[in-house]
Amino acid sequence: MSAVDELLVAFRDYLQSRSNPVLQHFIEGFDWPTEERALAPHDLPVVTYLRELDQAANGAEGALRNRLSHAAAVLHWAQTYSITDFGGDFLERYGWVELFGTRGHFASEEMAGGFLLLGPGVHYRDHHHEAEEIYIPLTDGSLWSKDAQPFLPRWSGEIIHHPSNIRHAMRTEDQPLVALYLWRGGPLAQKSIISGRMQ
């Protein structure tokens, strides 16, 4: 079993172990993919923050984060935006990997899932998309805003649900963010709409 296969199993098992009804409804009936695509590894500067995190983290979130770190070198890390969207500093501290979906290491037309990384001191400003979304931070202390409400701290293991087209934003302070994400019910490769315009 490859490191990417092991990561998918850990991702699935983690989600299925959670008793949250919103999450369980989100993944109910999902046919987990099994055939790995041949995607070439692609690194990004932000992955350095993942490698530098404490590998002795406890709990289910720490175990999943460690599994991600173990597989990081063979994953196809990507970015949605360009330097003209947010600037070069943002791109140095932003990236994601789609574990499964229309572009992921495993093919799925029904749902996309993977991991978002943000380095310290990042403001990922208000954006929205048609797909319904769930985030689960695997690190503590990031700040989240939904529907233009004030930013609030969210902690490792919290389930953050964004209905279709609701505005949301994230900020990091002195610690990076590692978060699991799920998308369904809309175009799985849609570029998010920022501040009322397509970036």
Order of alpha helices (4+ residues) and beta strands (2+ residues): alpha-alpha-alpha-alpha-alpha-alpha-beta-beta-beta-beta-beta-beta-beta-beta-beta-beta-beta-beta
